[in-house]
Amino acid sequence: MNNGSVEDFTLYSDALGEDMQVLIHLPANYSPLYKYSLVIASDGKDYFQLGRAPRVVDELLANEEIENIIFVGIPYKSVEDRNRKYEPAGEQHGAYLRFLAHELVPYLDEKYPTYQVGMGRTLVGDSLAATVSLMAALKYPNIFGRVILQSPKVGPEMMEAVEKFSMNNSFTVYHVIGSEETEVKLTNGETADFLTPNRELNELMKNKGFSLFYEEFKGDHTWKYWQPDLKRALLMNFGM
């Protein structure tokens, strides 16, 4: 199997007023003569290390199981930074969504041979990174055409945003949650039931006519389950 390469660079964000680290996995077959879909992950370093995204992508491409993709990771700087940007009530949440849609995407479209249409751009995230991924797609449905949600943290702000959303077929949703995610430990030390709100989110999206895949896996809120699920998520979204 031929391995791709990983680029690590910094992009200054006017929306956030700070430098943002960006990780890019270019597949072994990368060439400016080909076109590539983008997969953009918040919790980016986790997806590259714990999710083993580069290896998963390399393997799927080597076996000719998926179309060409460039996997992009946006790491967070600290737990506090993650909360500020990913939480719908966080003070930098709106700015982070603008960064994704109006700064990162144009930069990637200019630097790499991308499709430059909504269905050519996928957002992926785990837990709170899944939350911000769905919020970005709801805010910018013409820019992001697919969303992969691995155990999102669901709160009233997200439910309200989905309830108000009217362009229900503008992007597809891949949504999984663990059947054992009933006492998830939060960063503040408290615990929360993730399973029930995710079921409610699924029902709401289903009733509103979203293009939706939903499944409950047997497991809890850890990369032990998200890592193997990433392969299936990519196959379902980009399978040949």
Solvent accessible surface area in square Angstrom, and as a share of the most:
residue,aa,sasa,rsa
1,M,115,0.51
2,N,115,0.59
3,N,108,0.55
4,G,22,0.21
5,S,61,0.39
6,V,79,0.45
7,E,59,0.27
8,D,91,0.47
9,F,40,0.17
10,T,85,0.49
11,L,28,0.14
12,Y,121,0.46
13,S,0,0.00
14,D,117,0.60
15,A,35,0.27
16,L,18,0.09
17,G,48,0.47
18,E,37,0.17
19,D,76,0.39
20,M,4,0.02
21,Q,57,0.25
22,V,0,0.00
23,L,14,0.07
24,I,0,0.00
25,H,1,0.00
26,L,13,0.06
27,P,4,0.03
28,A,55,0.43
29,N,67,0.34
30,Y,65,0.25
31,S,23,0.15
32,P,104,0.65
33,L,161,0.80
34,Y,106,0.40
35,K,106,0.45
36,Y,0,0.00
37,S,2,0.01
38,L,0,0.00
39,V,0,0.00
40,I,1,0.01
41,A,0,0.00
42,S,3,0.02
43,D,1,0.01
44,G,0,0.00
45,K,87,0.37
46,D,30,0.15
47,Y,0,0.00
48,F,23,0.09
49,Q,118,0.53
50,L,92,0.46
51,G,0,0.00
52,R,135,0.49
53,A,0,0.00
54,P,23,0.14
55,R,147,0.53
56,V,13,0.07
57,V,0,0.00
58,D,8,0.04
59,E,55,0.25
60,L,0,0.00
61,L,28,0.14
62,A,54,0.42
63,N,88,0.45
64,E,131,0.59
65,E,58,0.26
66,I,3,0.02
67,E,60,0.27
68,N,36,0.18
69,I,0,0.00
70,I,0,0.00
71,F,0,0.00
72,V,0,0.00
73,G,0,0.00
74,I,1,0.00
75,P,11,0.07
76,Y,78,0.30
77,K,114,0.48
78,S,44,0.28
79,V,67,0.38
80,E,106,0.48
81,D,5,0.03
82,R,30,0.11
83,N,48,0.25
84,R,84,0.31
85,K,3,0.01
86,Y,3,0.01
87,E,42,0.19
88,P,26,0.16
89,A,83,0.65
90,G,17,0.16
91,E,140,0.63
92,Q,35,0.16
93,H,13,0.06
94,G,34,0.33
95,A,13,0.10
96,Y,1,0.00
97,L,10,0.05
98,R,109,0.40
99,F,0,0.00
100,L,1,0.01
101,A,2,0.02
102,H,101,0.45
103,E,38,0.17
104,L,0,0.00
105,V,6,0.04
106,P,64,0.40
107,Y,67,0.25
108,L,0,0.00
109,D,20,0.11
110,E,155,0.69
111,K,93,0.39
112,Y,12,0.05
113,P,25,0.16
114,T,2,0.01
115,Y,104,0.39
116,Q,99,0.44
117,V,85,0.49
118,G,16,0.15
119,M,85,0.38
120,G,4,0.04
121,R,19,0.07
122,T,0,0.00
123,L,3,0.01
124,V,0,0.00
125,G,0,0.00
126,D,6,0.03
127,S,14,0.09
128,L,8,0.04
129,A,0,0.00
130,A,0,0.00
131,T,2,0.01
132,V,0,0.00
133,S,1,0.01
134,L,0,0.00
135,M,24,0.11
136,A,0,0.00
137,A,0,0.00
138,L,17,0.08
139,K,125,0.53
140,Y,27,0.10
141,P,16,0.10
142,N,115,0.59
143,I,34,0.17
144,F,0,0.00
145,G,1,0.01
146,R,36,0.13
147,V,1,0.00
148,I,0,0.00
149,L,0,0.00
150,Q,0,0.00
151,S,0,0.00
152,P,0,0.00
153,K,61,0.26
154,V,19,0.11
155,G,25,0.24
156,P,108,0.68
157,E,71,0.32
158,M,0,0.00
159,M,48,0.21
160,E,91,0.41
161,A,28,0.21
162,V,0,0.00
163,E,97,0.44
164,K,148,0.63
165,F,18,0.08
166,S,96,0.62
167,M,89,0.40
168,N,31,0.16
169,N,123,0.63
170,S,34,0.22
171,F,1,0.00
172,T,42,0.24
173,V,5,0.03
174,Y,5,0.02
175,H,0,0.00
176,V,0,0.00
177,I,0,0.00
178,G,0,0.00
179,S,44,0.29
180,E,103,0.46
181,E,1,0.00
182,T,65,0.38
183,E,142,0.64
184,V,11,0.06
185,K,154,0.65
186,L,37,0.18
187,T,90,0.53
188,N,104,0.53
189,G,45,0.44
190,E,108,0.49
191,T,86,0.50
192,A,33,0.25
193,D,57,0.30
194,F,8,0.04
195,L,11,0.06
196,T,64,0.37
197,P,33,0.21
198,N,0,0.00
199,R,110,0.40
200,E,91,0.41
201,L,0,0.00
202,N,14,0.07
203,E,79,0.35
204,L,27,0.13
205,M,0,0.00
206,K,112,0.48
207,N,117,0.60
208,K,47,0.20
209,G,40,0.39
210,F,13,0.05
211,S,49,0.32
212,L,51,0.26
213,F,57,0.24
214,Y,54,0.21
215,E,66,0.30
216,E,58,0.26
217,F,33,0.14
218,K,179,0.76
219,G,0,0.00
220,D,54,0.28
221,H,37,0.17
222,T,58,0.34
223,W,35,0.12
224,K,150,0.63
225,Y,56,0.21
226,W,10,0.03
227,Q,30,0.13
228,P,78,0.49
229,D,16,0.08
230,L,0,0.00
231,K,73,0.31
232,R,76,0.28
233,A,0,0.00
234,L,0,0.00
235,L,57,0.28
236,M,97,0.43
237,N,21,0.11
238,F,2,0.01
239,G,40,0.38
240,M,162,0.72
